[in-house]
Amino acid sequence: AHAEHARRMLARFQKLGDERETLGAAEHDELAARWNVLCHKLGRAARMASLHSFDASQYYLLSSRHELKAIGDILSGAAARLETSLECYAEARPAFRRLAVMLGAGAGLLYALRSRTV
């Protein structure tokens, strides 16, 4: 359950974009360290449970809550600092071809109307 909760948190965070842009360097290092410790604790809990040492297994599972809370705090802090922005990459230019065609058509229409009246 703990690993699935952590995966869901990271999946939601992944939708925010590149973690290196979202997190600072220190936060990224702390997140990686916390994730590694969480994986270690869950592995130890599974190993202890397979050896029928359920008290030790429960200890590792309960201590993994601390890592989950820290990971959640890091991710929610990073998500709270995000701002939505809209950037225009290319400035809008007038459509030169369309303008040239319209001016040409207007000049042609004026020429046709003048030649008719003369």
Backbone bond lengths (Angstrom), bond angles and torsions (degrees), N, CA, C in turn:
res aa  C-N    CA-C-N  psi(-1)  N-CA   C-N-CA  omega(-1)  CA-C   N-CA-C  phi
1 A - - - 1.451 - - 1.526 110.85 -
2 H 1.337 116.26 -38.09 1.464 119.94 -179.82 1.521 111.09 -66.23
3 A 1.327 116.14 -43.59 1.471 119.66 -179.18 1.522 110.29 -65.69
4 E 1.317 117.06 -38.95 1.472 120.15 179.64 1.524 110.74 -66.68
5 H 1.322 116.74 -39.15 1.467 120.70 177.24 1.527 110.42 -62.58
6 A 1.323 116.44 -43.04 1.469 120.42 178.69 1.523 110.69 -64.62
7 R 1.314 117.64 -40.46 1.471 120.66 178.75 1.528 111.28 -64.02
8 R 1.331 116.20 -39.87 1.474 119.19 178.22 1.520 110.94 -64.37
9 M 1.344 116.67 -41.27 1.469 119.78 178.02 1.521 110.64 -61.44
10 L 1.318 116.65 -45.22 1.465 120.06 -178.94 1.523 111.48 -68.29
11 A 1.335 117.85 -33.98 1.466 120.37 178.15 1.529 110.54 -65.97
12 R 1.339 116.93 -40.52 1.466 119.42 176.56 1.517 111.00 -65.87
13 F 1.322 116.22 -38.12 1.458 120.56 179.94 1.521 111.19 -69.35
14 Q 1.320 116.74 -32.78 1.462 121.01 -178.53 1.528 111.09 -63.35
15 K 1.319 117.45 -29.28 1.463 121.18 179.20 1.527 112.13 -67.73
16 L 1.320 117.32 -17.50 1.463 120.86 -178.32 1.517 112.76 -77.37
17 G 1.305 117.68 -16.03 1.461 120.39 179.49 1.509 111.87 125.02
18 D 1.309 115.66 -162.30 1.455 122.04 -177.56 1.523 109.84 -67.52
19 E 1.331 116.26 128.51 1.468 118.99 -176.60 1.515 112.37 -66.80
20 R 1.314 118.12 -24.99 1.467 119.90 179.78 1.531 110.81 -72.82
21 E 1.321 117.21 -26.01 1.465 120.36 175.90 1.525 110.84 -84.26
22 T 1.322 116.63 -31.63 1.454 121.15 -176.65 1.524 111.82 -80.89
23 L 1.322 116.70 -38.77 1.461 121.81 -178.95 1.519 110.48 -102.46
24 G 1.310 116.18 148.75 1.456 120.05 171.58 1.529 109.48 -74.88
25 A 1.309 116.92 171.53 1.469 120.66 -177.53 1.528 111.18 -62.72
26 A 1.322 116.73 -43.20 1.467 120.04 -179.33 1.527 110.85 -66.74
27 E 1.343 116.58 -40.36 1.464 120.09 178.69 1.523 111.02 -66.21
28 H 1.327 116.51 -38.98 1.465 120.21 179.16 1.526 110.26 -63.75
29 D 1.324 116.79 -42.49 1.464 120.57 177.98 1.525 111.22 -64.10
30 E 1.335 115.99 -42.46 1.463 119.34 179.29 1.523 111.00 -65.43
31 L 1.335 117.15 -40.38 1.460 120.53 178.58 1.525 110.53 -62.62
32 A 1.323 117.44 -44.20 1.466 120.60 179.13 1.529 110.86 -63.06
33 A 1.330 116.56 -41.51 1.466 120.02 179.36 1.524 111.08 -65.61
34 R 1.328 116.41 -44.83 1.470 119.91 179.57 1.528 111.02 -62.62
35 W 1.342 116.02 -40.56 1.465 120.13 179.92 1.531 109.88 -63.36
36 N 1.326 117.11 -43.24 1.464 120.36 179.45 1.527 111.54 -64.40
37 V 1.330 117.03 -40.56 1.464 120.34 178.12 1.524 109.96 -65.79
38 L 1.337 117.37 -40.05 1.463 120.70 177.96 1.526 110.54 -61.26
39 C 1.321 117.05 -46.02 1.473 120.27 178.72 1.528 110.65 -61.80
40 H 1.320 116.96 -39.45 1.469 120.80 178.35 1.530 110.64 -63.82
41 K 1.324 116.76 -45.73 1.464 119.88 -178.75 1.524 111.57 -64.74
42 L 1.332 116.97 -40.09 1.461 118.98 178.94 1.526 111.00 -67.92
43 G 1.320 116.57 -36.69 1.464 119.83 176.10 1.523 111.97 -64.82
44 R 1.328 115.94 -42.27 1.471 119.98 177.71 1.525 110.89 -64.97
45 A 1.335 117.02 -38.39 1.465 120.09 178.83 1.525 110.34 -63.25
46 A 1.326 117.06 -42.71 1.465 120.36 178.66 1.530 110.53 -65.68
47 R 1.329 116.84 -40.46 1.463 120.86 179.82 1.531 110.54 -64.44
48 M 1.329 116.74 -43.12 1.464 120.18 -179.93 1.530 111.31 -67.23
49 A 1.334 116.23 -36.90 1.468 119.19 178.33 1.525 110.61 -66.62
50 S 1.333 116.79 -36.51 1.468 118.97 179.34 1.528 111.66 -69.58
51 L 1.333 117.00 -22.67 1.466 121.31 176.75 1.530 111.84 -92.68
52 H 1.327 116.62 9.02 1.470 124.27 -179.66 1.523 112.50 61.92
53 S 1.320 116.04 28.63 1.459 120.92 174.50 1.531 106.74 -102.07
54 F 1.316 114.28 76.51 1.457 119.70 -170.55 1.526 113.12 -71.52
55 D 1.313 117.80 -28.79 1.464 119.63 177.08 1.525 110.78 -65.92
56 A 1.325 116.76 -43.78 1.467 120.42 178.07 1.524 110.48 -67.19
57 S 1.326 116.32 -38.06 1.465 120.25 178.12 1.520 110.65 -62.88
58 Q 1.328 115.97 -43.04 1.462 119.77 178.59 1.526 110.85 -65.06
59 Y 1.315 117.36 -36.29 1.464 121.28 177.65 1.531 110.36 -59.28
60 Y 1.336 116.66 -48.08 1.464 119.76 -179.64 1.528 111.55 -65.93
61 L 1.318 117.03 -38.36 1.468 119.24 178.37 1.522 111.52 -65.52
62 L 1.324 116.54 -43.13 1.462 119.06 179.86 1.524 111.44 -68.33
63 S 1.326 117.14 -35.25 1.461 118.58 179.12 1.528 111.31 -73.76
64 S 1.333 117.75 -19.49 1.472 119.35 177.32 1.528 111.28 -71.40
65 R 1.330 117.11 -18.88 1.469 119.74 175.69 1.525 111.16 -60.67
66 H 1.318 116.26 -36.01 1.467 121.03 178.84 1.526 110.23 -60.97
67 E 1.324 116.74 -43.28 1.469 120.78 179.31 1.525 110.72 -67.20
68 L 1.333 117.00 -40.76 1.467 120.07 178.60 1.520 111.45 -62.05
69 K 1.326 116.47 -42.19 1.464 119.44 179.41 1.523 110.32 -64.67
70 A 1.331 117.20 -41.78 1.467 120.45 179.81 1.527 110.79 -65.38
71 I 1.327 117.59 -41.09 1.469 121.00 177.73 1.524 109.79 -63.22
72 G 1.331 116.59 -43.96 1.461 120.20 178.17 1.516 112.42 -61.71
73 D 1.330 117.07 -39.39 1.467 120.65 178.32 1.525 111.51 -65.52
74 I 1.326 116.79 -41.11 1.467 120.37 178.55 1.522 110.27 -62.74
75 L 1.334 116.22 -46.22 1.466 119.98 -176.77 1.522 112.18 -69.66
76 S 1.325 117.32 -40.49 1.466 118.44 -179.97 1.524 110.93 -70.55
77 G 1.323 117.82 -33.30 1.466 120.23 175.30 1.514 111.70 -64.58
78 A 1.325 116.49 -40.51 1.465 120.35 178.30 1.522 110.83 -68.26
79 A 1.325 117.35 -39.68 1.465 120.48 179.58 1.523 111.10 -67.23
80 A 1.326 117.60 -32.98 1.465 120.62 -179.87 1.526 111.75 -69.70
81 R 1.322 117.11 -26.60 1.464 120.43 -179.33 1.529 113.14 -84.86
82 L 1.313 117.20 -7.12 1.464 119.22 -179.04 1.517 110.86 -71.44
83 E 1.310 115.66 143.86 1.456 121.69 175.58 1.514 108.18 -128.17
84 T 1.300 115.53 143.74 1.449 120.10 177.29 1.514 108.83 -86.57
85 S 1.304 115.71 133.21 1.462 119.62 177.92 1.517 108.73 -139.86
86 L 1.303 114.69 151.95 1.454 121.73 178.81 1.513 107.28 -119.55
87 E 1.307 115.81 123.54 1.453 120.40 -179.38 1.518 108.90 -119.05
88 C 1.311 115.53 133.77 1.457 120.76 175.76 1.518 107.40 -96.00
89 Y 1.302 116.46 123.87 1.455 119.88 -175.74 1.517 112.60 -86.79
90 A 1.317 117.61 -27.33 1.463 120.39 179.86 1.523 107.73 -132.70
91 E 1.310 114.99 135.23 1.456 118.32 178.56 1.523 109.05 -74.22
92 A 1.305 114.98 146.97 1.460 119.41 179.71 1.521 109.40 -71.04
93 R 1.329 115.95 126.41 1.464 120.96 178.26 1.519 108.08 -109.25
94 P 1.308 117.32 146.60 1.462 117.81 175.84 1.525 109.28 -65.48
95 A 1.292 115.33 144.31 1.461 120.37 -179.24 1.527 108.33 -72.81
96 F 1.325 116.38 101.26 1.459 121.71 -174.35 1.526 111.29 -65.25
97 R 1.306 117.69 -43.18 1.473 119.90 -179.01 1.523 111.33 -63.69
98 R 1.332 115.23 -43.46 1.458 118.21 -179.83 1.525 110.56 -63.55
99 L 1.325 117.07 -41.03 1.456 121.17 178.10 1.522 110.72 -63.56
100 A 1.338 117.07 -42.35 1.469 120.63 179.66 1.523 110.87 -64.61
101 V 1.327 117.43 -41.20 1.470 120.82 179.17 1.519 110.38 -65.11
102 M 1.338 117.15 -42.52 1.465 119.56 -179.48 1.525 111.21 -66.00
103 L 1.337 117.28 -41.77 1.468 119.60 177.51 1.522 110.99 -65.13
104 G 1.334 116.78 -40.12 1.467 120.40 177.82 1.520 111.48 -63.81
105 A 1.327 116.43 -42.06 1.466 119.98 179.06 1.523 110.48 -66.25
106 G 1.336 116.56 -40.15 1.471 119.77 177.85 1.516 111.39 -64.26
107 A 1.345 117.10 -42.51 1.470 120.31 178.51 1.520 110.42 -64.90
108 G 1.336 116.35 -40.53 1.470 119.90 178.21 1.515 111.50 -64.12
109 L 1.317 117.82 -39.76 1.460 121.88 178.51 1.517 110.67 -65.83
110 L 1.339 116.78 -43.55 1.466 119.83 177.02 1.526 111.04 -62.32
111 Y 1.319 117.78 -41.88 1.467 121.54 178.94 1.527 110.45 -63.02
112 A 1.335 116.67 -41.20 1.464 119.97 179.99 1.526 110.62 -66.68
113 L 1.327 117.57 -40.47 1.461 120.25 179.34 1.528 111.06 -68.28
114 R 1.323 118.90 -37.99 1.465 122.01 178.46 1.513 111.79 -67.28
115 S 1.331 115.83 -42.51 1.465 118.30 -178.02 1.524 110.74 -68.95
116 R 1.282 118.70 -24.59 1.446 122.04 178.71 1.528 110.76 -73.92
117 T 1.322 118.03 -38.15 1.456 121.17 -177.11 1.515 112.03 -80.50
118 V 1.283 119.45 -19.25 1.460 120.77 -177.18 1.481 112.08 -84.95
